[in-house]
Amino acid sequence: MAFLVLPLAGLLVRAPWSTLPWRLSEPQVLEALRLSLVTASMATAVCLVLGVPLAWLLARTDFPGRRLLRALVTVPLVLPPVVGGVALLLVLGRRGLIGQWLESAFGFSLPFTTAGVVVAEAFVAMPFLVIAVEGALRAADVRYEEAAATLGASRFTVFRRVTLPLVAPGVLAGAVLCWARALGEFGATITFAGNFPGRTQTMPLAVYLALETEPEAAIVLSLVLLAVSVVILVALRDRWVGAAA
């Protein structure tokens, strides 16, 4: 416990509490915080659109290669984020497999843009959503869906009116974890999107830059991320404990 708690306690002890409000109001801090909140929210939306159907596919259908697909979904969990950033560059970069076609056809390039931040964050955060939603789908009682289908509801209606309400807590928990992971993403972001203030410099990147020039500012930014993480974990734990009771 000491090994886990002491570093966090050290952060609290060394924090410049007397100048904290002033430092939190600095333009670069507010800009990094705004960009982090916006990109993390957009990445979570992307993960919901792509991850919920993928979780349903893994939980409710049987097809050749399902175990392999499930393993591939979890790869970003164990893959070093910087390696994920390199992989994104090789596929979506200006000379990448898809990126060069996007630039030649539409004049659009993802690397080193705000959209690139969203893509990098979604890549590393989506497994959290897929795993949570797949688990909720497997635990849901399929008899309700079967009853709705028997009464004449289409598959889409069953999914929208029965399945989603049943697994809504799992979707919410997965979305919150996904958002928190996207908010704290560093390696893939700096590799694929760079570190440009106001455009791609999120909170973790601002912490890294401030640590070299202004350590107190880095501590303040770290406190913000720590507070967000604690609030999210406490909220989710309360929901899980309440569900178990």
Summary of the structure (lengths in Angstrom):
residues: 245
radius of gyration: 20.6
end to end distance: 26.5
largest distance: 66.0
contacts: 765
relative contact order: 0.15
helix: 81%
strand: 0%
